[in-house]
Amino acid sequence: MTTEMFIAVLGLVGAVIMFTALMSGWVERANLPQVAVFLLLGAVLGPAVLGLMDFGLESPVLRVVATLGLALVLFTDAVTLNFDEVRRRLRLATVILGPGTLIAAAIIAVLGRWLLGLDWASAFVLAAPIASTDPVMLRGLLRRRDIPDNARTALRLESGLNDIVLLPVLLVAMAFVPGVYESDGMGNLVVSLFVLGPLAGVVVGLIAVGLLRFARRRIGVRRDYESIYSLGVCFSSFAAAEALHGSGFLAAFFAGVVIARLDDDLCDCFIEYGETTAEMLLMFTFVLLGGSLIWAGLGSLSAALVVFVVLALFVRPIVLLAALAGEKLDKKSRVLITWFGPRGLSALLLALVPAFVGVPGADRLFAICGLVVLLSVIVHGGSIMFLGKKRPGPTSSTLRVSASASSEPELVVDVASIPEGAILGDVRSAKSFDESEHVLSGSFRLDPEHPVRDAERHGFSPDAWIALFCT
């Protein structure tokens, strides 16, 4: 990279970060899908408008940013995974990740073979990314407290686990594409991808947790720096696996699993601080892809391609509707679970993997995946906007704590001492709040480290009374 290019990229990064910060409040209040804003920003900065950037699939900048982005997506999925929740909802998770993900991917591959004339290996290389649902696009929806707990849990489990289910499908399918991994036998491929990668992640995770515990006891570690430490664990596990010719992406996921199982404090720190850093990198990736790459498929539209894109997006709802027929779910949960399977950054990042490896025809496959993502941003992003934004009603002397589990009675909390009209601020940690089944109606979640900032973000009056509580 030349000095001029480095300065240009650095300036672009700074401009995107500034724009993100300045527009964050407006985007949230308008209930707009963030990814749509960043894709449009990329289009404005790209060759079609201002011409300030034009990154192709061969760009080293895109490769570094996208690789780190996918590693962070998988690491974040693992760190935020609630194993108790998975055990409680094992049947639901199995239905969603089995029929909802794998069968949907298989049907998409058949459509790719039939409508687009792809060979079977390339069809599955395309299907695996398209079947991935995006946690970034779902984040705003999952934070809403008017979403039924069954729907929230199902969508959170799917978006957090289906990438790690689909990644092996993608890697194996790539091995069968002519001209890829021809020198390696299938046995060597299985060992390098599915043994060395996870093993490297587990080892690095165990060492990292042990070192952190030692440092906490002997010298102490600042809480905000623990989040930076977790990012280091993610990147170190990726590098260790790649050095052993394993999958760095699988290593990042399993390093996150180790942290989630052994160190809750580090998980909370990552969610409170590190997740913001990870999200910034992911949004910047969206801007790079929005420059020209994601729009590339628009220039090669055909009747068969349009039919494929539409069917590929709606395969999942049809499959899940049938798979969930025997599950005991309320109507609203069933509708939300089947409908909201947005394709976004995780799909694009997975589609970039074969392009970086040099799989023949990967540029065409990425362009097709980009069309599915664009349609999903319009359809699913627009659907989230039409849900509206729930506003809290006036508080009363007693407030009920909603409980999702029907076997648990509702709790009644006496708040007579709270001034009339006061705003209720829930200051639990992000992880505790997101995983809780009990939420005071009409309350807002405020970051305990930055309550004033969050109050301003919610648009509260400077003279408002705010009653903080922690359940």
N, C-alpha and C positions, 0 to 999 in steps of 0.2 A: 504494500500500500504506500503510495507516494505521500509526501508531506501535505500537499494540497488536498488530496482525498481525505486524509486523516482529519485535517482542520474542518473540511466540509461535513464529514460524518459527525464530528464532535459538536459542531454548531447545530446540526440537525437534531441530535439527541437533546441538547439544551433547549431548543425551541419546542420540541414535543413535550418535554417535561413541564415547561412553563405553561404551555397551552393546556395541558392536562390539569394542572393545578387551578388555573384561572377558570376553566369551564366546568370543573367537577360539581360545584353547587348547582349550577343551572341545569346540567345534564340530569342530576338526581331529581331535582324538583319537577323537571319536564317529563320524567319517567321515560327518557329516551334510552334505547340500547346503546351502551358505550361503544360497542364494536362498530356500530354504524357510523358513529361520529369519527372514529379513528380511520375507518376505511375511506370516508370522504376526505379527511385531512390528507391521507396518503395520495388520493386522487388529485387534490389541489397541488400538492408538492411535486407530483409526478410529471412525466413528460407531456401529458395531455393538456396541462394548464400552465404551471409556473416553470416546469422543467428543472427543478432543483435536485431531483434524484431520479434514478432509474436503475434499480437493482435487478439483475437477472438471476436465474437459478444457479448460475456458476459464480455468483458474487461471493468472495470470501467473507465480507461483512454479513451478508444474509446467512451464510452457513454458520458462523459463530453465534450470531444472535438467535437463530432458530434452534440450533443444537442446545444451547443453554436454556432456551425457553421450554423445549420439550422435556428436558431433564427436570426443570423446576415444576412443570405441570405434574409429572409423575411423582416427584418428591412431595409436593404439596398434597396431592391426592392421598399419599400414604400417611403423612404426618397428621392430617386432619381426620383420618379414619377412626371411627369409634367402634372398637371391636365388640363391646357390649351391645351396641345397637345392631351390629351385623348378626350377632348370635340371636338376639330377640326377633329380628326380622329375617331370619335365614331363608325361610320359604319364599318370602317376597323378593329378596335379593337374588335367589336362584332363578326364579321365574324371569326377572328382568334381565339378568346377565346371560341366561341360557337362551330361551326363545327371543327375548327382546333384543339381544345383541347378536348372538351367533347365528341364529336362524335368519334374522334380518340381513346380516352381512352375506350369508349364503345366497339369499334371494337377490340381493343387489348384484352379486357376482354373476348370477344367471342372467339378469337383465343386461349386464355389461357384455356378456358373451353373445346374447341374442340380438340386442339392439345395436351395439357398437362394433361387433365383430372382433372382440378381443380374444386372445387365447386365454385358457383357464387360469394360468398363473397370473397374467396381467389383470384379469378380471377380479381376482381376489386381492391383488395389490391395490386396486382401486376401491374395492368394497370395504376393506378394513378401515381406512380413514373415514369414509363417508358414514359408516355405522357408528362412529364415535360421537357422543353427545358432549357438549362443551360446558365445563363448570364455570367459565368466565361469563358466558351469556346467561347462565342460570343464577348467578350469584345474587342479583337484585331480586329475583323472584323468590329465592329461598330465604331471604332475610325478611320477607313480609310476614307479619304475624297473623294475617287473615287467611293464610294458606293452611289447609288441614294437615295435621301432623303426618298422616299416612302418605300424603302426596309429597310433603317435604322430605320425609325419610327416603321414600322410593327414588325420587329424583336425585337426592344427594348421594345415595349409594350407587346409582347408575353412573352419574357423571364422575364420581370418584373412583370407580372400579372398572368401568368398561374399557378405558384406555389400556390398562394392564392385561385385559383379556384379549383385546384386538392386536396389541403390539406383537405377540408371538405369531398370530395369524399372518400379519404383514411380513415379518421377518422370514417365516418359512415359505410364504408365497414368492417372495423375492428370490429365494434360492432356486426355485423351479423355472424362473424366467431364463430363456436361453442367453448365454453369455455372462451370467452372474454366478459367482462362487463355483465355477466349473472345476477348479483344482481341489476343492474340498469335498470329501464324502459326507453323506448325510449324518453319519455318526459323529464326525468332527464338528459339524455345524451344530448339532444338538448340544454337544458338550460345551462348545465355546459360547453359545447364546444362552442356554438355559441352566447351565451349571456354574460356569466361571463368572458370569454376570451377577446372578443373585448371590453367589458365595462372596464375591468381592464387596458387594453392598452390605451384606451381613457383617463381614469382618471389619470393614471401615466403620460401620455404625456402632459395633460393640466397642471398638477402640476409642471412638469419639466420645461415647457416653462415659466410659471409664475415665478418660482424661478430664472431662468436664466435672465429674463428681469429685475427682481428686483436687482440681483447682478450686472448686467451691469450698471444700473443707479447709484447704491450706491458705489460700490467698483471697478468695472471694472473686466473683465474676459479676460485672454489671449486667442488669437484666436486658438492656437494649443490645448489649454486645453478644448475648446468648443467641439472639436472632441472627446476627451476622455469622456466628459460629455455625448455626444450622445450615446456612447457605454454603459455608465452606465444606461441611460434611457432604452436601449434595454434589458439589463439583469434584471433590476428592474421590468420592465413590465412583463417579462417572469415569474419571481419569484412570483409576486403578483397574477398573474392568476393561477399558479399552486397551490399556497396556498389556493385559493378559489375553487380548483378542476375544474378549467377551462383549456382551451388550452393556454399554454404559447406561442406557436408559433403564434397563431392568435393575441394574445396580443402584441407581438413584432411588427407584421405588422401594427396593428392599432395605436400603439404608434408612429411608423414612419410616418403614414398618418397624424397624428396631427402635428408633426414637419414640414412636408412638406407643410401643409396648413397655419401654423401660424408663422413660423420662417425661412425665406429664408437664413438668415445669418448662422444659425446653420446647415442647409442643406449643404451650401457651405463649411463650416468648416469640416463637416464629409466627404464630397467628396474629399477635398484636403488632409486631414490627416487621418481621421478615417478609410476611405475605405482601405488604405494600411494595417492598422492593421488587419482589417477584412479579407482581401485577404490573409495575411500571415497565419491566422488561417485556412482558407479554404484550402490553399495549403498543410499545415501540415496534415490536415485531409486526403487529397488525398494520401499523403505518407503513412499514417497508413493503409489506405484501400489497397494500392498497395503492402503491405507486403505479404499478402496471401489471404485476403478475396475476393478481386475482381477477383482473378484467380480461385476461388473455383469451378465455374461452368464448367471449362474446363475438369475437371475430370469426369463429368457425361454427356458428350455430347451424343446425340442420334439424329437420323434423324428428329424426331418430334421437338426436341428442336432447332436444327439448323434452321429448317423452321420457327419456331415461332420467333426466334431472328431476322431473316432477315425480315420477314413480319412486326414485331413490329416496326422495324426501318423505314420501308418505307410506313407504313400506313399514317402517317402525310402528306407526300408530295402528295399522291394520293387524300386524303380528301381535302387538301387545294387547290389543282389544280382545283377541282370541285367547291369548295366554292368561289374561287376568280374569277370564270369565268365571273361574271357580274360586276366586279370592273374595273374601268378605271385605268389601270396600264401599264407602259411601259414594254417591254419584259424582260429587264434585271432585273427590280424590281420583276416581277412575278417569274422569275427563282430563284432569290436569296431568296425570301420569302418562296417559297415552298420547296427548297432544304435544306437550312440551319436551321435545327431544332435539333442541337446536344444534345445528352444526356450526362450528366456529373455529377458533384458533387451534384447538387440539386436532381437529380434522386436517387443517392445513399443515400443521407441524408434522403429523404422521405422513402426509402425502409428500413432504419434502425429503423424508428419509430415503426413498428409492432414488430421488433425483440426485442427492448428494453421493450416493453409492455408485451412480452411473447406470442404473437400470435402463435398458433400451425402451424408448417411448415414455419415459417418466414425465417429460414436459407436457405431453398430451394428457396423461393421467392427472397431473396436478391442475391443468386448466379445467378439466371436467369437474374435479373436486371443488375448485374455486366457484364454479357456477352453482353447485349445490349449496355451498356456504352463502353465496349472495342471495339465493332464493330463501334460504333459512333465515337470514338476517331480516329480510323483508317480512316473511310470514310469521316467524316466531317472535321477532322483535316487536313487530306491530301488534301481535296478540298480547304481549306483556303490557304495552302501552294502553290497550283497550280495557285491561283489567282495572285501570284507574289506580288511585293511590288512597289507601285508607287513612282517614284522619281520626285522631282520638276524640271521643266525646268528652263532655264535662265530667269531672270526677265527683264521686259521691262519698258519703261517710263510710260506706263499706264497698269494697271492690272484690269481685270474684276472680280467683286465679283459675284460668282455663286449664283443664287437664285433658289430654288427648286420650288417655287410656280409659275406656268406659268403666273399668272395674274400680277406678279410683274416684272417690267423691270430690266435688269441687271444694276448694278451700276458700273460706271467707276471711278477709283481712280487715281489721278495724283501722280506718285511717281518719278518725274523727278529729285528731289533733292537727291534721294537715290543713293549711289555709284553703278556703274554697277557691276553686279555679286553678289550683296549683298543678303544675306539670309533673308527672311521675317519671323519674329517670332511673332506669335499671342499670346498675353499674357492675354487673357481673362480668367476668372475663368473656372475651368473644367466644371461646370454645364452650364455656359453660352455658352461655346464653343460647347459642345456636343448637346445642344438643338437648336443652331443657324441654320438658313437656309441659311446664307450668310457666305461664306468663301473665302478669297483671294486665287486664284489659285497659286499653287507653294509655299504656306506658310507652316510653321511648328508651331505646338502649343508648347509653352514653359511655364512651370509653373512660374507664376510671383514671387513666393517666392524662386524658385531655378532655375533661367534661365541658369546659368553656368552648373549646373549638367545636365540639359536636353540637352544643346548644346553638351556636351561631349557624352551623351548617343546616340545622333543622329549621332555622328561621325564627327562633324564640325571641320574644321581646327582651331587651336588656333589663326591664323592670319586672320580668316574670318571676314568680316563686317556683322553684324546682325542688321537689322532694326526692332525694336520692335514697335508693334502697337496694339491698342485696339479699336474695332469697337463698 
